[in-house]
Amino acid sequence: MHFFAPLHRHLIRFFRSTRAPRRAAPILTTLATAALVALAGCASVKPQGPSTSNATTSVTAQTTRAYHGRFAVQYVDPYGRQQNAYGNFDWRETGDTVTVQLRNPLGQTMAIVTSSPSSATLELPNRQPLTADNVSTLMQNAMGFALPVEGLRYWLQPSVAPTSQARTVPDPEDPARPKEIEQDGWTIDYLAYADAPATGVKRLNLNREQPPLGIKLVIDQ
């Protein structure tokens, strides 16, 4: 309040120096006081800090994303033997539903996976569709490995999933994007991003120790 005392006297002298009638002096003094009150109110407003909400990682019903690229999977089968699978994939995400089509290098469909919060479906060539509560159970039982679809929908953005704790290492070239994410037992390494003016992830590796599983993804578009 001591800061505004000189300003208060200055405003009163200014208003009194005008040629207004004497009866207007109390009004002018009131106006000067009101101006100081307004200034004091403005000075007391504190700047807002940065937001820490999960708005950037939320997936809404209006979300639509699509990716096309290549995959390579290295896993251990139930007999302890190392196996490999590779080919092309198409990813389509509409709201809470994700559909992933896996094709071999010849373009033949290996599997079509559809995941939603309530159920999951796996379609294999020449077989009836299989259903379960989640994608991991379906793929692990039918194919020997499972893609972490629930996490990938966020990791491909790239961001952490808002459903669990995660550790993030920023990219030295651009701290706004991740270089590595550790979440839900997975380590996601971002090897390359698209060159400007394009945006988004170009290459990433996903690794899990138990059960052992390594996934390499290249996003072509």
N, C-alpha and C positions, 0 to 999 in steps of 0.2 A: 504494500500500500504506500510506503514511503517513496517508491519509484514514481507514483502518479501524482504526488503532491505538487511538484513544480508544474506539471502539465495542467493540473486543476487550476492553479493561480493564473497560468497563462491563458487558459480558455476564458476565465472570468474577466480578466483585463481586456481580452479581445472583444467579448460581447459588450462590455461596458463602454468600450471606446467608440462604438457605433452611435449614431444619432437617434437611437430609439428613445421614446418617451420614458420618464422615470418609472411609470407604472409597469413598464415591460421588464424592468431589471430583475424582479424575482423570477419571472418566466425564463429569462435568459440564463440565470444562475441554475435553474432547474435543468434546462437543456444541457448546460455544460456538465452538470453532475451525471445526467443520464448518459452522455457520451463517454464519460470516464468509466461508468459501470459497464457499458458495452465493451469498451477496450479491455477492461479487466477480465471480463468473461471470455473474450477471445484469447487473452494471454494464458488463461488457465486450462485451455484445451490441450491435451497431450496427444502427440502423434501416435497413430496406430502401428503396431509392430507387424511383421510378416505373418501371413496365415499359415497355420499348420494343419489345415483340414485335408481330408483324403479326396477332395473333389477331382484332382487330376487322375486318380486311379480308379474312380468309380465307373462301373459299367451300367448304363441306363438302358431302358427298354428301347430307346431310339438308336442305340449303337449299331452300326453296320460296318464291318471290316472284312477285307478279303486279302489273302496272300497266296502267291504261287511260288513254289521253289523246289528245292531238292533236299533229301534227307539221307542220312546214313546212321544206322543204329547198330551198336555192338552190345550184346547181352550174353548172359550165361543161361543155358537151358536147364531143365530139371535134373539132367544127368551130369551137370557140371561142365558141359562142353561150351566153348565160346562160339557164338553164332553171330552172323552179320546179316543185315537187311538194308537195302538201299533202293532209292528210286525217286519219284517225284510226288509232290503233294499239292493239294488245293485246300485252302482253309477259308471257310466262310462263317462269319459271325454275325448273327442278327439278334440283338437284344441279349437274352440269357441263353440262347441256343447256339451251339457251335457244331458245324459239320466239317469233318476232315476226310478227304478222299486220298488214299495212298495208292500209287500205281508203281509197277515195276519199270525198269528202264525201257521195256518194249511198249509201255503205254497201257498195259493191261491192269485192270483194277485188282488190287490186293485186298483192300478193305475200305468200307465206308463207315465212319464212326459219327454218331450224332449224340451230343451231350446237352442235357438241360438240367436245371436244378432238381427236377423230380425223377428223372430216369435217364438211361443211356441205352443206345441201340448200336449193335455191331452187325454189319452186313458183309458176309464173305461170299465169294463166287460159288454158285451152285449149292448154296445152303440156305436154310430158313434163317431169317434175322434173329439174333439173340438179344435179349434184354436183361438189364440188371439195374441196380441202384446207381452205379457209377461206372465211368469208362475204364478205370484202372482194373477192376475185377474182370470185365469183359475181355479186354485186350490181353491181360496176363494169362487168362485161362485158354483163350483161343489162339493167340499168336506167340506167346512166350515172352512178350515185353509189353509195356504200357506207356503211352505218351502222357505226360502230365498236362492234360488239356486244361484243367481248371486253373493251373498256374500260368500256362503259356498264353492264355488270353490277355494277361497283364504283362508278362515278361516280353512279349513281342511288341509292346507299345513304344518304348520299354519303360516299365515301372514295376514296383513291387506290388504283390497282391495285398489288398487291404484287410484280408482275413486272418493274418498271422504276423508274428514278428519276423523281421528280416534285417540282414546286415548288407549295407550297400557301400561299394567303393566307387567314388566318382571318376569319370574319365579325365585324365590330365589335360587332354586337348579341349574338353568342354565339360566343366564341372556340373552343368545342368543335366547331363545324361550319365547313366551308370557305365562303369567299366566291368563291374562284377556285382552280382547279387547272390546272397546265400539265404535260402528260404525253404522251409518244409523238407529239409534233407537234401536239397538240390543246390548245386553251384552252377550259376549261369555266367558264362564268360562271353562278353560282347567283343568279338574280334574285329568287326568292321561296321561302319555306318555308311549310308549312301552319301555320295558326293553331292555338294550343293549344285544346283538349287533343289535337288531331290532331298527328301528327309526319310528317316526311319532306319531300322536295323537292316544290315546287309548279311552279316554272318554271326552266328552264335553257337556256342557249344554248351550242352547241359550234361552234368555228370552227377551220379548218385552212387554212394558206396554200397549201401545195402538195401535190397539186393543190387549187385553191380549192374549199372546201365549207363551207357554213353550215347548221346544223341548229338549229331551235327546237323545244323540247318543252314541253308543258303537261301535267302529271299531274293528271288529274281524280279518280282514286281508285287 
